[in-house]
Amino acid sequence: MCRSNGPTPTLGPVIPEDVSDLNIDLFRCILMAIRSTYVLPPQLIGEALHVYACKWLPSITKLKSSFNSATQAEQSKAVSRKILETIVSMIPADRGSVSAGFLLRLLSISSPLGVSPVTKTELVKRASIQFEEATASDLLYPSTSPLDQNFYDTELVLAVLESYLKFWKRISPAVVDNRHLIKSIRSVGKLIDSYLQVVARDDNMPVSKFVSLAETVPAIGRLGHDDLYQAINIYLKVHPDLIKADKKRLCGILECQKLTPEVRAHAVKNEFLPLRTVVQLLYFEQEKDSKETTSSKLQKSHDLLLGAKKRTATRDSHGKRSLVNKEEFKREEVTRRISHAESREKSQHKTKRSDGKLALDLEKKMVIRGDNEDIGSEKLRGAKEERMSSSKSNLDAKKNIQRARKNVKGEDRDNSDYTLETLRAIFISLYMNLVASILIISFLHVS
């Protein structure tokens, strides 16, 4: 009954170990009296029950061997059944008063001893509440059914697992800390996968029981399927003669996307896996590679956009810096306009000088012609006076240009438009004087 590597737990100074030598009825009376008289911790009561069960209840191995013995007394079974039922009735309601392994050991011998359905249901319920605390070795009990050819009792584990899931669904709407609940479910899922790796070595383990136990674990109970793949791989190696339908059903519970890259690489080369599963693994690998390629391209585009934004920000900073030199640019523009006006003025002055020289040549010709013909002397004098007045006006215009130039150089840069208007007026005045001179000379020539 007991499987403990350590020393037998002590009962403490309150409950002596000699009490375990009493029969079950006297033991029950003493234990209940102590519980009603003293305030004992639940763990101490649990230790007393554990010691008594180890001493009086038979182990599962003895019970299985006694099935083949015709000399087994029904009275011995009845005594053991009564002890088991009494111990179960005295287990404190507090969680942790007894271990999950102890509850599973009591449950493993409940069926061969023929305990009442109420006792068995209570054991399943108590074991399911503490199922996350169990280990894979706590589940490894041989089957006690004479009709079952399996070495391990998978029905017992399946019953506790289903009870645990019912308890989980019942408390999940009212639970406050979901993280603790999810952690508990995943612990149970890991426990079942470890158990499957052991029972997969049983030559008589049918595919239906293996798949049923594996499928009972909810999807949230497995973060990855590496442990489940190991169990399936062991089962395929131990059962190489499986038909195609059984292999397909066995590998159908495996999710390729929940395998790590290392395990996936091993699975692709696994010759025991059916071709359908290998194709699914290869397809998932190809799809994953395409997604990674697309994500890398998107990342590069994102980096390019970030670089463009940084360059734009740099240009903006340079633009802000260029605004500082805006006033200087305006000043240079005004200076350029003044220089352009001066160059235009010089070109106009050269044109006027050439026109004046032409007028003087014409005048000389007229004077020579007048001397030979001796005609229009008075008009010639008038022309001379007019020419003198025109020269005087030209001289005045030159003085005006010089004054304008000095004014342009001395004026502020902001009044450049006003300077251009003044130069334009001077040019118009010079042009009118030139036209008048030409008209007078032409009139004298005609006359």
JONORWO-V808981 format. One record per residue. RES is the residue in one letter. PHI is phi in radians with two decimals (999 if undefined). OMEGA is omega in degrees with one decimal (999 if undefined). Layout:
res;phi;omega
RES;PHI;OMEGA
RES;PHI;OMEGA
This chain:
res;phi;omega
M;999;-176.5
C;-1.62;173.3
R;-2.32;-177.2
S;-2.34;178.9
N;-1.40;-177.5
G;-1.62;179.2
P;-1.25;178.2
T;-1.13;-177.5
P;-1.09;179.5
T;-1.48;-178.8
L;-1.65;178.1
G;1.50;-176.5
P;-1.30;-175.1
V;-1.43;-177.3
I;-1.93;179.8
P;-1.26;-179.6
E;-1.21;179.3
D;-1.13;-178.5
V;-1.17;179.5
S;-1.27;177.9
D;-1.44;-178.2
L;-1.31;175.1
N;-1.28;-169.1
I;-1.13;-178.6
D;-1.22;179.5
L;-1.18;177.4
F;-1.07;-179.4
R;-1.15;-178.9
C;-1.12;-179.6
I;-1.13;-177.9
L;-1.14;179.6
M;-1.19;178.3
A;-1.17;178.2
I;-1.12;-179.2
R;-1.15;-179.3
S;-1.42;-177.6
T;-1.56;-177.1
Y;-2.03;175.5
V;-1.56;-178.2
L;-1.73;175.5
P;-1.18;-178.8
P;-1.03;-179.0
Q;-1.11;-179.8
L;-1.23;175.4
I;-1.13;178.7
G;-1.09;177.7
E;-1.12;179.3
A;-1.10;178.9
L;-1.17;179.7
H;-1.14;179.6
V;-1.12;-177.9
Y;-1.16;-179.7
A;-1.18;179.4
C;-1.12;-175.5
K;-1.48;-170.0
W;-1.95;-178.0
L;-1.54;-179.8
P;-1.31;177.3
S;-1.39;-178.7
I;-1.17;179.4
T;-1.21;178.0
K;-1.12;-178.8
L;-1.14;-178.7
K;-1.21;179.3
S;-1.26;-178.0
S;-1.34;178.4
F;-1.16;-178.8
N;-1.49;-178.7
S;-1.68;-179.1
A;-1.39;-175.6
T;-1.60;-178.0
Q;-1.17;-177.6
A;-1.48;177.1
E;-1.16;179.7
Q;-1.14;178.1
S;-1.11;177.6
K;-1.14;-178.6
A;-1.14;178.5
V;-1.11;179.2
S;-1.10;179.0
R;-1.12;179.4
K;-1.16;178.6
I;-1.08;-178.9
L;-1.08;-179.2
E;-1.13;178.8
T;-1.18;179.2
I;-1.09;-179.4
V;-1.11;-179.3
S;-1.22;-177.9
M;-1.71;179.0
I;-1.16;179.5
P;-1.05;-178.5
A;-1.28;-178.5
D;-1.16;178.2
R;-1.23;-179.3
G;1.62;177.5
S;-1.17;172.1
V;-2.26;-176.9
S;-1.44;176.9
A;-1.14;178.2
G;-1.10;178.8
F;-1.14;178.8
L;-1.13;179.4
L;-1.21;176.9
R;-1.20;175.7
L;-1.10;-179.3
L;-1.20;-177.5
S;-1.18;179.6
I;-1.77;-177.8
S;-1.22;-178.5
S;-1.19;179.6
P;-1.14;178.3
L;-1.46;176.6
G;1.25;179.4
V;-1.20;-178.2
S;-1.18;177.5
P;-1.03;179.7
V;-1.14;179.4
T;-1.12;179.9
K;-1.13;178.3
T;-1.09;178.9
E;-1.14;178.4
L;-1.13;178.6
V;-1.10;-179.8
K;-1.14;-179.1
R;-1.15;179.5
A;-1.19;-179.6
S;-1.21;179.5
I;-1.12;-179.2
Q;-1.86;-173.7
F;-1.12;-179.5
E;-1.16;-179.7
E;-1.48;-176.4
A;-1.34;174.8
T;-2.04;-179.0
A;-1.08;179.5
S;-1.20;177.7
D;-1.23;-178.2
L;-1.71;-172.9
L;-1.53;176.3
Y;-2.07;179.8
P;-1.19;179.5
S;-1.20;-178.8
T;-1.79;-180.0
S;-1.41;179.5
P;-1.20;179.9
L;-1.53;-177.3
D;-1.59;180.0
Q;-1.52;179.5
N;-1.21;177.9
F;-1.34;-177.7
Y;-1.78;-179.6
D;-1.50;-179.9
T;-1.30;179.2
E;-1.13;178.6
L;-1.09;-179.2
V;-1.14;179.4
L;-1.11;179.2
A;-1.13;178.6
V;-1.18;179.6
L;-1.12;178.6
E;-1.12;176.8
S;-1.14;177.2
Y;-1.09;-179.8
L;-1.16;175.6
K;-1.13;177.7
F;-1.10;179.6
W;-1.14;-179.8
K;-1.17;-179.1
R;-1.28;-176.6
I;-1.68;-175.1
S;-1.08;179.5
P;-1.16;-175.9
A;-1.74;-176.7
V;-1.30;-177.9
V;-1.60;-177.1
D;-1.77;-179.7
N;-1.21;-179.0
R;-1.08;178.4
H;-1.14;-179.4
L;-1.19;178.7
I;-1.11;177.2
K;-1.07;179.2
S;-1.13;-178.9
I;-1.14;-179.7
R;-1.22;174.8
S;-1.15;178.0
V;-1.16;177.9
G;-1.07;177.2
K;-1.15;178.0
L;-1.11;-179.6
I;-1.16;179.5
D;-1.12;176.1
S;-1.15;178.1
Y;-1.14;179.4
L;-1.14;178.2
Q;-1.12;179.1
V;-1.46;-176.5
V;-1.25;178.0
A;-1.14;179.5
R;-1.42;178.3
D;-1.35;-178.8
D;-1.13;-176.5
N;-1.68;-179.7
M;-1.31;179.9
P;-1.31;-179.7
V;-1.11;-176.6
S;-1.05;179.7
K;-1.20;179.2
F;-1.08;-178.5
V;-1.19;-179.9
S;-1.06;179.2
L;-1.19;-179.9
A;-1.23;-178.1
E;-1.32;-179.8
T;-1.18;177.4
V;-1.19;-179.8
P;-1.19;-177.9
A;-1.06;-179.6
I;-1.21;-178.4
G;-1.38;-179.9
R;-2.26;172.5
L;-1.26;177.9
G;-2.37;-178.1
H;-1.95;-179.5
D;-1.13;179.6
D;-1.14;178.0
L;-1.15;176.9
Y;-1.11;178.2
Q;-1.08;179.2
A;-1.14;178.7
I;-1.15;179.2
N;-1.11;177.8
I;-1.12;-179.2
Y;-1.10;179.8
L;-1.16;179.2
K;-1.23;-179.1
V;-1.30;-178.7
H;-2.08;-176.4
P;-1.28;-175.4
D;-1.69;179.6
L;-1.14;176.9
I;-1.34;-175.3
K;-1.08;-178.7
A;-1.13;179.2
D;-1.17;176.7
K;-1.09;179.5
K;-1.11;179.3
R;-1.18;-179.1
L;-1.15;-177.5
C;-1.42;178.5
G;-1.21;179.5
I;-1.46;-177.4
L;-1.60;177.5
E;-1.87;-173.8
C;-1.12;-176.6
Q;-1.24;179.6
K;-1.74;176.3
L;-1.67;175.9
T;-1.27;-179.4
P;-0.99;-179.3
E;-1.15;-179.9
V;-1.18;178.4
R;-1.12;177.4
A;-1.12;177.1
H;-1.18;-177.2
A;-1.16;179.8
V;-1.09;-178.9
K;-1.63;-176.7
N;-1.33;-177.3
E;-1.33;179.5
F;-1.44;-179.6
L;-1.28;176.6
P;-1.20;-176.5
L;-1.08;-179.7
R;-1.07;179.7
T;-1.18;178.6
V;-1.11;178.2
V;-1.11;177.9
Q;-1.08;178.3
L;-1.11;178.8
L;-1.14;178.3
Y;-1.11;178.7
F;-1.13;178.0
E;-1.08;-179.9
Q;-1.14;179.3
E;-1.12;178.6
K;-1.15;178.9
D;-1.11;179.0
S;-1.15;177.8
K;-1.16;178.8
E;-1.15;177.8
T;-1.13;179.2
T;-1.11;179.9
S;-1.15;177.9
S;-1.18;176.9
K;-1.13;177.7
L;-1.09;178.9
Q;-1.16;177.7
K;-1.12;177.3
S;-1.08;178.6
H;-1.12;178.6
D;-1.15;177.8
L;-1.11;178.3
L;-1.11;177.9
L;-1.12;178.2
G;-1.13;178.1
A;-1.12;178.2
K;-1.12;179.4
K;-1.16;178.7
R;-1.15;177.6
T;-1.11;178.6
A;-1.11;178.5
T;-1.16;177.8
R;-1.11;178.1
D;-1.10;179.1
S;-1.16;176.1
H;-1.16;178.4
G;-1.10;176.7
K;-1.08;179.5
R;-1.20;-179.3
S;-1.23;177.9
L;-1.11;179.1
V;-1.15;-177.6
N;-1.65;-178.5
K;-1.13;-179.5
E;-1.13;178.6
E;-1.13;177.6
F;-1.09;178.4
K;-1.08;179.3
R;-1.08;178.2
E;-1.12;178.4
E;-1.14;179.1
V;-1.12;178.4
T;-1.07;179.2
R;-1.12;179.1
R;-1.13;179.4
I;-1.13;178.7
S;-1.09;178.5
H;-1.12;179.2
A;-1.11;179.7
E;-1.13;178.9
S;-1.12;176.6
R;-1.11;179.9
E;-1.10;179.6
K;-1.12;179.5
S;-1.12;178.3
Q;-1.14;-179.3
H;-1.12;177.6
K;-1.10;179.1
T;-1.11;-179.5
K;-1.16;178.1
R;-1.10;178.1
S;-1.14;177.5
D;-1.15;178.5
G;-1.13;178.2
K;-1.10;176.9
L;-1.10;179.6
A;-1.13;179.6
L;-1.14;177.8
D;-1.09;177.6
L;-1.08;-179.7
E;-1.13;178.6
K;-1.07;178.4
K;-1.10;179.6
M;-1.16;179.7
V;-1.12;178.8
I;-1.10;178.7
R;-1.11;-179.8
G;-1.20;178.4
D;-1.18;-178.1
N;-1.26;-176.8
E;-1.58;179.3
D;0.97;-177.9
I;-2.17;173.3
G;1.18;179.4
S;-1.13;-179.0
E;-1.17;178.6
K;-1.13;178.6
L;-1.14;176.3
R;-1.11;177.5
G;-1.10;179.2
A;-1.16;178.5
K;-1.10;178.9
E;-1.09;179.5
E;-1.14;179.4
R;-1.16;178.4
M;-1.11;178.1
S;-1.13;178.5
S;-1.15;178.3
S;-1.13;178.6
K;-1.12;178.8
S;-1.13;177.2
N;-1.14;177.7
L;-1.12;177.8
D;-1.12;179.4
A;-1.10;177.3
K;-1.09;177.7
K;-1.10;178.7
N;-1.11;179.6
I;-1.12;-180.0
Q;-1.10;178.2
R;-1.09;179.9
A;-1.11;179.6
R;-1.14;177.2
K;-1.13;179.4
N;-1.13;-179.7
V;-1.12;179.6
K;-1.19;-176.9
G;-1.56;-177.3
E;-1.27;176.2
D;-1.27;-177.5
R;-1.11;-177.6
D;-1.27;-177.9
N;-1.82;-177.1
S;-1.13;-179.3
D;-1.14;178.0
Y;-1.12;178.5
T;-1.11;178.1
L;-1.09;178.1
E;-1.12;178.7
T;-1.12;178.2
L;-1.12;178.4
R;-1.10;179.2
A;-1.13;179.3
I;-1.12;179.2
F;-1.07;178.8
I;-1.08;179.1
S;-1.11;178.3
L;-1.12;-179.9
Y;-1.11;179.6
M;-1.17;177.5
N;-1.11;179.4
L;-1.14;178.3
V;-1.09;179.2
A;-1.10;179.4
S;-1.13;179.7
I;-1.10;-179.8
L;-1.11;-178.4
I;-1.15;-178.6
I;-1.13;178.6
S;-1.10;-179.4
F;-1.13;179.4
L;-1.14;179.9
H;-1.11;-179.5
V;-1.18;-178.8
S;-1.24;999
